[in-house]
């Protein structure tokens, strides 16, 4: 479990967009049991994918001025580069 401040620093999140606590689990962690496979949740409920879903390949084609792969640590780096070079 991480506080809002810890999570925002570690995962490069906007503190105003996350709750007071961030709870993490691994592939063997279950936070609760369910009565069915589908649960209706309130509209304001937010959930995000795990670390395995965070690794998405980035392919840049025909961009001679593109920085090296180490520049792109997250999708915000890609967006900044795209807007700066537009």
Secondary structure, DSSP 8 states (H G I E B T S, - for coil): -EEHHHHHHHHT--GGGS-SEE----TT--S---SSS-----TT------HHHH-------S-TT---GGG-SSHHHHHHHHHHT-
